[in-house]
């Protein structure tokens, strides 16, 4: 493992190592094009981005999957991955390869022109949806994601519910992601899930499966916002003071490989956006014959990794340590401010 700056030092202090397991999840960024430009976005995604994964790159991933039986889940992200013109080809072919598919959906993209049948397509291919709704309060969502986003998100959630997503015994998984707005950690995941379920059902007749709390990582657009608000040092202090060894033992990069839109290989989506290659050595999908070869690569870390290991921890699957009580007493989660 590469010990870098304060994060590497704290791992040494706790005698922790980020040893890589056989990767079971392949997280693929289909491009940075998005119909939104959220304040917390670590991708710097937006409507004017032109980076898009090509069909040639997708076909190379499909070829690698044939000799990588350990990969069971394909986690599709962006930008808004649905805006990639090869999105449906990607999903269809990986489902043919008998892989579980997760689509990280911002919800409003399902209402965009030429996306009218995307929700039905996702249902027909039994794609798990992890969607973003950073609060159950309209003003908070619109402040973070843009005016009118909350109402469109509610409309999209109702559309997915009508197709069976989030309904008991449907087999169609609909999970919601919560992100704080400012310089704070997420509140307790289970408690917040109960609040979301109660309010969304009572006010909008919306149901879903699970809430996943994710800590905003201090990179890219979110980092710039923190600096502009003079909150960057405060936020980094919160992350460092709330370092949780149990969360550090369960970080997602131990079981996940991240693929950039152009085919480069990374330890995680955050390293990808900082262009820190896997094992600190530039590697592409054309340099390997299967993903098991990456077992020998060390996991590259830096101070942004404090974001995944603070409090209850944070991963693409939500909190990492459900039993953690470690938190900053000064944190005021935006979602419960009335």
N, C-alpha and C positions, 0 to 999 in steps of 0.2 A: 504494500500500500504506500501511496505517496503522501507523506505528512507535510502539510502545507499550512503555514501561518498558524493562527490561533486554534483552528479546528483540529488540525493534526496534533497539536500539543495537548489538547484536552482528551483526545482519544488515547494518547500515550499515558496521560495521567490516570485514566480509568482502565488502562490495560485492555483496550478494545481494538479489534481489528475488523476491517471490512473485507472478509474473505468472500469470494464469489462462489455461489452455488451454481449448479447446472441451471442455466436460464430457462424459465418456464413461460415468460411473457415477452413478446416482441412488441414494443411500442413504436409506432410508425407515424411520423409527421408527414402528412400528405401535402403540406404547403402552408404558407403564411397568409394566404388570402383569406379575408374574413369580412363579413358584412357588418361587424362591430369593431370598435376600437376601445376596449375597456381600460380603465385606469390601472387595474392590477395586473394587466397582461404581461407575462414574462417573455412572451414570444415577439412582442412588438407587432402583432398581427393587425391587419386593417384592410379596408377596401381597395387600397392602392398597391398592396404588395403583389409582386409578380412571381414569387418563388412557388413553383408547383412541381410535385413529383411526376415524372414522365411514366408512360406505360412500360418503357424499356426497364426502368428501375423497378417497377412493380413486378415485372416478369422475372427479374433476377432474384427478388425476394421469394417469389413462388418456387423458383428452382432450389434455393437454399433450404426452404422449408421441407422439401422432399427428403432431404438427408439430415433433418434436425427434428427427430421425433420428440425431443424433450420440450419443444415449444408447443404449448397447448392453447395459449391465448394470444390473440392479435388485438392490441389496444390502439385504436385509430384516433389520431389527434390532428390538430392544426395550429393556427387558423381555424376556420370552419372546414373540416375535412370533406363535407358534402359538396363544397364548391369546386373541388378537384374534378375535372371532366371525366376522370377514370375511376371515380369513387365507387360506382356500382359494379364496375368490372372487378375492382379490388375485392369488394365484399363477396361477390358471387364466387370468385375463384378461391378465396381462402376458405369459404364455407364448403366448397367442393373438396378441399383438402382436409375437411373435418376438424377445423379449428374454431374455437369460441371467438366471437367477434364482439368487441366493445367499441361503441361509437361515442366519442366525447362531443356532445352536441350543445350548442349555445341556445337551442330552442327556436330563436327567432329566424334562424336560417330555414326552418321548415316552412315558413310563410313567404319565402323569397320567390320571385318569378322563376319558373322552370324547376322548382323544387316541390311542386304540388303533390307528387306521388312518392316522395322520398320516405315519408313516415310509413306508408303502406309497404314500400320496398323493405324497410328495416324489419317490419313485422314478418313479412313473408320469408325472410332469411334468419329469423329468430335472433336478431342482433340485440345485445344488451345495450341500453342507453344510459349513459351517465351525463346528466345535463346540468347546466349552471343556472342557479337561482340564488344569488348571494344574500338574499334576505326575503322575508315574507312581507316586507313593507315596501310599498310602491316608491316612495320618495328615495329610500336608500338604494334600491336597485337602479333607478333612473340616474341617480347621482354618480354611481359607479360605472354604469354601462351605457347611458345615453337616454334621452327623453323618449318615453313611449315603450321602452324595452320591457318593462314589467307587464304591461297589458298584453303585449305580443307574446311574452313568455307564458302567461296564463292561458292565452288562446291555444298555443302550441301544446301545453300540458293537457288541456281538455281534448285536443285532437288525439293525442297519444292514449289517453284514458279511453276514448271511444273505440280505439283499435284493440283495447285490452291491456295495454301497458300499465303496470302497477297494480292491476286487479288481482285479487286472490286466485290462486290455482290457474292463472293464465299461462304461466311459464314465460311471460314477457316482462323482463326486469327493467324497471325504471328507477334509477337512483338520482338523487339531487345533490349537488355540491354547494357547500357554503364557503365563502371567502370573507374574512373581515375587510372592512373598507380602509381603516387607518392603521396606525402603528400599534397593533395589538395581536395577541394570539386568539385563536378560536376558543369559544366556550366549550363546555363538556358536550361531546358529540351526542350521547344518548339523551341528555336533557333537551338539547336544541332540537333533536329529531321529534320529540314529543310535541314541542311547540309548533314546529313546522306542520306536522300532520294535523294537529288540532285546528290551526288557523286556516290552512289551505282547504281542509274539508268543510269547515263551517262557513267560510267566506266565499269559496269558489267551487265547492264540490269536487275537489281534486284529491286523488290518492296517489301514493307512490310507495316504493319498497323501503329504501333506506336513505338516510342523510349521511353524507360524507363531509366531514370538516377538513379543510385544507388550509395550511398556513401560507400566506403570501411570501414568496421567496424574494429577497432583496436584490433583484437584478433587473436590468432593462427598464421598462416603463415604470414599474412600481418603485424601483430604486430612484429614478429621476423624480418621481412624485415625492418620495420621502425627503430627498435632498432639497427640493423646492420649498417644502413645508418645514424645513429645519428639523426633521424627525428621524433622519437616517441613523445618527449615533444612538438616539433613544431606542430605536427599534432593534438595532444590533445588540444593545445592552440587554434588552428584554430576552432576545433569543439566547444569548450566552448565559444569562443568569438562570434561565429555565432549561438548560441542557439536561436531558433525561437519558441516562445510560441504557435503560430498558428500550426506549424508542430507538436508540442508536443501534441496538442489536437486531432490530427488525426493519432496517431501512430497505426500501424497494429496490435499490440498485444491486442488491445481492442476488436477486432473482430475475432481473429485467435487463434487456438490451434495448437501447434507444437508437432508432434509425432516422437520420435527417432526410429532408426532402430530396437531396441530391445523392443519397446513398452512403453518406459517412456514418460511422458507428461511434456511439457514445455510451457512457455508463447510465445516463438518465437524461430526461428532457431538459433539465436545468443546465447540466454541463453542455448539452447540445447548443443551447442558446448562447452560452459563453464561449462556444467553440473550443471546449476542453475535450480532446478526443479520448477514447477509451484507453486506459493505461498511459495517458499522456503521449500516445503514439498514434499518428494519423493512420486510420484504417478505414477502408470502404468495403462494401459488400462484394466488390469484385476482387478483393484481396483474400477472401476466405472461401472454403468449400462447404463449411457448415458452422453453425453457431457454437457448437461445442468447442471449437478452436479458441474461442474467446475466454475460456475458463482460465487460461494462463495469464490473462491480462489483469493487472492490479486495478483497483478502483481509484480513480482520481478524485481528490477532495480539495475543498477550499472553504473559505469562511461562509459562503452562501449555504453550505451544508448544515449550518446551525438551524436553518429554517425547517429542515426535516426532523430534527432531533430535539426540538424545544417542546416543553409541556408534555402533552399526550403524544407528541410526534405527528408527522404528516407524511402522507404518501398519496399516490394516485388512487388508492383504495380507502382514503380517509385516515383517521387516527390510528396510531400504531400501538399505543399502550392504553387500553381502556381502563386499567386500574390506577393510572397515575393521578395523583392529587397535586402534583407539582405545578404551580401556576403563579403568575404575578398578581398580587392583590389589587394592583392599580389598573388592571385591564378591564375595560368596559366594552363588551362585545356589542357591535353595532346592531346586530339582529334583534336585541331586546330593548332597544331604546325607543320609547313611544313619542 
